[in-house]
């Protein structure tokens, strides 16, 4: 019930049921004020008054008929035992209608003696007329007894069930129609790809839905244009740095002092690495290309061999055949950045590749100083360094982790870093695994 659609639907159902209940109650009380729970004597009083008006023009001994009931005009009231409770209730009902007439309600023959009550059947009702005659009716004075709804309890439950179901269906349909633009926005956010680009939605359906889809599409176009523009600016700036760096390097070669010349060349090489890393990061941001199935364990083995040839300490602890889908060059660059990071800053890297369910997992551990917990939230920011002093002793632009994280995110994976309990850093890459092709399976079997 946390979603807006569910909350609005529940509110609509409750509101409609409340309106139906209030409308039924109001119509019941306004249309028939004499119906229960007010009692049935008012109805009998109304019938008696109608017949009394008709009897004023009828001779004594004649029969008066109204509403399917018959009464006789007599000169004296009928004999019999009076039911005092029913007599009192009927007299009060007549007084409420402005008629002060004598009335008698007799017990039926064979009824036990006593005061009687509203639950007892009465046999004869007599009402005195203004001219002194009595209007006598047989069987009219039967008091009202509660009756259940047609069909009993099951019928009432069925009626309530149909009422609630009908109200709920109408409310849900109306809410779904009204909240369709919100659902469209939620769907667009859910379908945002690893590149962070919102999807293009079809502009069709009701007016509100078309307007929402058009607005989302315009927003997507603006965001894509803005990101592409910024990436082109960064790439252009990094590329344009190459020309002045080349001129400065040529000039530095003519510096007569050997020590000063070496310092200039070192700084220029660092600037060149920063420009190159910036260009690579931009390529990963805006670059695409087709994906293919590839063996992650074979790719990691190749990277470990390359890093080892560069005289960096790295060891492949364990491997398990696992296949992923991605761009080989991009994934290789990401894995190399992570292994080199561990081997350079952690004093050596231990690498393991495995798989769990439908996931491929790459674990890289080292025994270095790790990363302070206060800086863990900044590790994937461009040009991040744990210790700025490393800028001198260890070459690098601080973009290795940023580039690796961007590549892994675009491959629908996740890169997490954590300090090991015994010291050092643990880098974990989690990627979606896919089934290997038949050729790969046969090759593994051979």
WOUR-V136924 format. One record per residue. N is the residue number from 1. RES is the residue in three letters. D_LAST is the distance of its C-alpha to the last C-alpha in whole Angstrom. Layout:
# WOUR-V136924
N:RES:D_LAST
N:RES:D_LAST
This chain:
# WOUR-V136924
1:UNK:55
2:UNK:54
3:UNK:54
4:UNK:57
5:UNK:56
6:UNK:56
7:UNK:59
8:UNK:61
9:UNK:61
10:UNK:62
11:UNK:65
12:UNK:66
13:UNK:65
14:UNK:68
15:UNK:70
16:UNK:70
17:UNK:71
18:UNK:74
19:UNK:75
20:UNK:75
21:UNK:77
22:UNK:79
23:UNK:80
24:UNK:81
25:UNK:83
26:UNK:85
27:UNK:86
28:UNK:86
29:UNK:89
30:UNK:91
31:UNK:91
32:UNK:92
33:UNK:94
34:UNK:95
35:UNK:92
36:UNK:91
37:UNK:90
38:UNK:94
39:UNK:95
40:UNK:96
41:UNK:100
42:UNK:100
43:UNK:99
44:UNK:102
45:UNK:104
46:UNK:104
47:UNK:104
48:UNK:107
49:UNK:109
50:UNK:108
51:UNK:110
52:UNK:113
53:UNK:113
54:UNK:113
55:UNK:116
56:UNK:118
57:UNK:119
58:UNK:119
59:UNK:122
60:UNK:122
61:UNK:120
62:UNK:118
63:UNK:114
64:UNK:112
65:UNK:109
66:UNK:106
67:UNK:102
68:UNK:102
69:UNK:104
70:UNK:108
71:UNK:111
72:UNK:115
73:UNK:118
74:UNK:120
75:UNK:123
76:UNK:122
77:UNK:119
78:UNK:117
79:UNK:118
80:UNK:115
81:UNK:113
82:UNK:112
83:UNK:108
84:UNK:109
85:UNK:105
86:UNK:105
87:UNK:108
88:UNK:108
89:UNK:104
90:UNK:105
91:UNK:109
92:UNK:106
93:UNK:104
94:UNK:107
95:UNK:109
96:UNK:105
97:UNK:106
98:UNK:110
99:UNK:112
100:UNK:114
101:UNK:115
102:UNK:115
103:UNK:113
104:UNK:112
105:UNK:109
106:UNK:110
107:UNK:108
108:UNK:107
109:UNK:109
110:UNK:108
111:UNK:106
112:UNK:107
113:UNK:109
114:UNK:108
115:UNK:107
116:UNK:104
117:UNK:101
118:UNK:99
119:UNK:97
120:UNK:100
121:UNK:101
122:UNK:104
123:UNK:106
124:UNK:109
125:UNK:109
126:UNK:112
127:UNK:113
128:UNK:117
129:UNK:118
130:UNK:120
131:UNK:123
132:UNK:123
133:UNK:121
134:UNK:118
135:UNK:115
136:UNK:113
137:UNK:109
138:UNK:108
139:UNK:104
140:UNK:104
141:UNK:104
142:UNK:100
143:UNK:98
144:UNK:95
145:UNK:92
146:UNK:89
147:UNK:86
148:UNK:83
149:UNK:81
150:UNK:80
151:UNK:77
152:UNK:78
153:UNK:75
154:UNK:72
155:UNK:74
156:UNK:74
157:UNK:71
158:UNK:70
159:UNK:72
160:UNK:71
161:UNK:67
162:UNK:67
163:UNK:69
164:UNK:67
165:UNK:64
166:UNK:66
167:UNK:66
168:UNK:63
169:UNK:61
170:UNK:64
171:UNK:63
172:UNK:60
173:UNK:60
174:UNK:62
175:UNK:60
176:UNK:57
177:UNK:59
178:UNK:61
179:UNK:58
180:UNK:55
181:UNK:56
182:UNK:55
183:UNK:52
184:UNK:51
185:UNK:51
186:UNK:49
187:UNK:46
188:UNK:46
189:UNK:46
190:UNK:43
191:UNK:41
192:UNK:42
193:UNK:38
194:UNK:37
195:UNK:39
196:UNK:42
197:UNK:43
198:UNK:45
199:UNK:44
200:UNK:46
201:UNK:48
202:UNK:50
203:UNK:54
204:UNK:55
205:UNK:56
206:UNK:60
207:UNK:62
208:UNK:61
209:UNK:57
210:UNK:57
211:UNK:59
212:UNK:56
213:UNK:53
214:UNK:55
215:UNK:56
216:UNK:53
217:UNK:52
218:UNK:54
219:UNK:53
220:UNK:50
221:UNK:51
222:UNK:53
223:UNK:50
224:UNK:48
225:UNK:51
226:UNK:52
227:UNK:48
228:UNK:47
229:UNK:51
230:UNK:50
231:UNK:47
232:UNK:48
233:UNK:51
234:UNK:49
235:UNK:47
236:UNK:50
237:UNK:52
238:UNK:48
239:UNK:48
240:UNK:52
241:UNK:52
242:UNK:50
243:UNK:53
244:UNK:55
245:UNK:53
246:UNK:52
247:UNK:56
248:UNK:57
249:UNK:54
250:UNK:56
251:UNK:59
252:UNK:58
253:UNK:57
254:UNK:61
255:UNK:62
256:UNK:63
257:UNK:63
258:UNK:59
259:UNK:59
260:UNK:60
261:UNK:58
262:UNK:54
263:UNK:55
264:UNK:56
265:UNK:52
266:UNK:51
267:UNK:52
268:UNK:51
269:UNK:48
270:UNK:48
271:UNK:49
272:UNK:47
273:UNK:44
274:UNK:46
275:UNK:46
276:UNK:42
277:UNK:41
278:UNK:44
279:UNK:42
280:UNK:39
281:UNK:40
282:UNK:42
283:UNK:39
284:UNK:37
285:UNK:40
286:UNK:40
287:UNK:37
288:UNK:35
289:UNK:32
290:UNK:29
291:UNK:27
292:UNK:23
293:UNK:20
294:UNK:18
295:UNK:16
296:UNK:19
297:UNK:17
298:UNK:16
299:UNK:20
300:UNK:21
301:UNK:19
302:UNK:21
303:UNK:24
304:UNK:24
305:UNK:23
306:UNK:26
307:UNK:29
308:UNK:28
309:UNK:29
310:UNK:32
311:UNK:33
312:UNK:33
313:UNK:32
314:UNK:29
315:UNK:26
316:UNK:23
317:UNK:23
318:UNK:20
319:UNK:18
320:UNK:16
321:UNK:14
322:UNK:17
323:UNK:17
324:UNK:21
325:UNK:23
326:UNK:25
327:UNK:27
328:UNK:24
329:UNK:27
330:UNK:29
331:UNK:27
332:UNK:26
333:UNK:30
334:UNK:30
335:UNK:28
336:UNK:29
337:UNK:33
338:UNK:32
339:UNK:30
340:UNK:33
341:UNK:35
342:UNK:34
343:UNK:34
344:UNK:37
345:UNK:40
346:UNK:38
347:UNK:38
348:UNK:34
349:UNK:31
350:UNK:28
351:UNK:25
352:UNK:23
353:UNK:21
354:UNK:21
355:UNK:21
356:UNK:24
357:UNK:24
358:UNK:24
359:UNK:25
360:UNK:23
361:UNK:25
362:UNK:25
363:UNK:27
364:UNK:29
365:UNK:32
366:UNK:34
367:UNK:38
368:UNK:40
369:UNK:43
370:UNK:42
371:UNK:44
372:UNK:47
373:UNK:47
374:UNK:50
375:UNK:48
376:UNK:45
377:UNK:46
378:UNK:46
379:UNK:43
380:UNK:42
381:UNK:45
382:UNK:45
383:UNK:46
384:UNK:46
385:UNK:46
386:UNK:47
387:UNK:49
388:UNK:51
389:UNK:51
390:UNK:47
391:UNK:48
392:UNK:50
393:UNK:47
394:UNK:44
395:UNK:43
396:UNK:42
397:UNK:44
398:UNK:43
399:UNK:41
400:UNK:38
401:UNK:37
402:UNK:39
403:UNK:37
404:UNK:34
405:UNK:36
406:UNK:36
407:UNK:33
408:UNK:31
409:UNK:34
410:UNK:34
411:UNK:30
412:UNK:32
413:UNK:31
414:UNK:33
415:UNK:33
416:UNK:36
417:UNK:37
418:UNK:39
419:UNK:40
420:UNK:38
421:UNK:41
422:UNK:41
423:UNK:41
424:UNK:39
425:UNK:37
426:UNK:34
427:UNK:33
428:UNK:31
429:UNK:29
430:UNK:28
431:UNK:27
432:UNK:26
433:UNK:22
434:UNK:21
435:UNK:18
436:UNK:15
437:UNK:15
438:UNK:12
439:UNK:11
440:UNK:10
441:UNK:9
442:UNK:6
443:UNK:5
444:UNK:5
445:UNK:4
446:UNK:0
